[in-house]
Amino acid sequence: MAANSITERNDEKNVQAREETRASERYIKPAVNILETEAGLTLIADIPGSAKDSLDVNVEKGILTISATIFRTAPGRPVYSEFELAPYYRQFSIPEILDHEKATADYANGLLTLKVPKAEAAKPRKIEIKVA
């Protein structure tokens, strides 16, 4: 990525990760793709088995949190299973140049698509030169 990328890693930055205190319940970390464009970031999270109403996406103190509960839809008692059904939980640090107030989220076919635009002050713009 370019040196001025909003997703570049900065090892010299003294950022302390925030870890919430949670119940001893197990969580699944959903797979996520993050794409950067001139307009901002697009985050696509794979959250199969969750309903739109059970998804919770919020930003607090620069931390984006995605959580979702899972509902077992198959009738009957499980006899054998090779995959685990557990709630989803994932957190990301969001750069200050993103405008999380204007973020939008869509959920379809198990994919959560979150678009977070850059703040107007962070977007490149051309300055018009006037003749005096």
N, C-alpha and C positions, 0 to 999 in steps of 0.2 A: 504494500500500500504506500501511498504517497506520504512524505514526511509530515504534511499538515493534516493527515487523516484524523478524524474524530475517534477512530477506534484503535489508534496506534498504542502500543504498550510503552509505558514510561516507567522504567525501573527505578528512576531516581525520585519519583513522586512518593511522598510519605502518606500513603493511603492505608487506612486501617479497615480491614474487612469487618463488617457487622454480622454477627451471628445471633439470630434470635433464639430465645429459650423456647423450646417446643416440647410437647409431650413425647413420651417414649415411642409413640406411634411411628411406624416405618413409612418412608416416602420414596417415590420413584422420581428420579431426575429426568424430565422430558428432554428428548433430543431437540436441539434448537439450531437453526441457521440464521445468521445475522448478515444482512446485505446493506451496504452503504451506497447511497446515491447523492447527487448534488442537493436533493431536497431534504435528506435526513437518513434515518435508519429504518429498515424493515426487518422485523423479527418474526420468524415462522417457527412455531413450536408444535411438536407432534404430541397430541394429548388425546389418544383414542379412548373411547369408552366413557367420556365425560359429557355431561349435558351443558348447554350454554348457560343455564341458570346456576350451575355449580361452579363455574369458573370465577376466579377473583384475580383481577389484574389491577395493581395499584403502585403508585410511586410515593415514597416518603423519604425525605432527607437524601435524595439522590440515589435511592435504591429501588429498582424495579422488582416487584415480587409477583410471581405467577403461581397460583395454587388452584387445585381442582380436586373435587372428590369424584370417586368412581362408583357407578351403580352396576350391580350384577343384574343382567337382563335375562340370563338363561334360566328357565324354570328347573326346579329339581335341586337335589343335593349333590354337591361336587364329590366325585369319587376319585378322580385323578386329574391333575393339572400340571402343566409344564411352564406356565407363566403366572406371575404374581399380580393380583389386583390390589392396588394400594393407591392412596392419594398422591397427586403430583405436587411437587414443590420445587421452585427454582428462583434464584435471585441474581440480579445483575446490577452493577454500578452504572449509572447513566451520566454522561458528560453534561456539564452545565450549559453547553451551547445548544442543547436540544430543548425544544419547547414541549414539555410533557403535558401542558394544559391543552394542547391541540392534538394530542395523540388519538388515534382511532384503532378499534379492534374489531375483527370479524372472526367468526368461528363456523367452519363448515367441514363436514367429513373428517372430523378428528384433528383438523389443523387450525391452530390459532394464528392469525396474521395480525401483527401489531405494527402500526406505522407511526413513528415519532418524528415529526418534522424538525428541521433546524430552526432556531430562533431567528427572527428577521435580522437582528444585528449580526448574526454569524454567517448569513448567506452572502456570497460574493455579489457585488453589484457594480455596474459601470457608472462612473461619475461623468456627467455631461459637462463639456467645457463650453462656456458662453463667451462670445466675443463682446468686448466692452467698447 
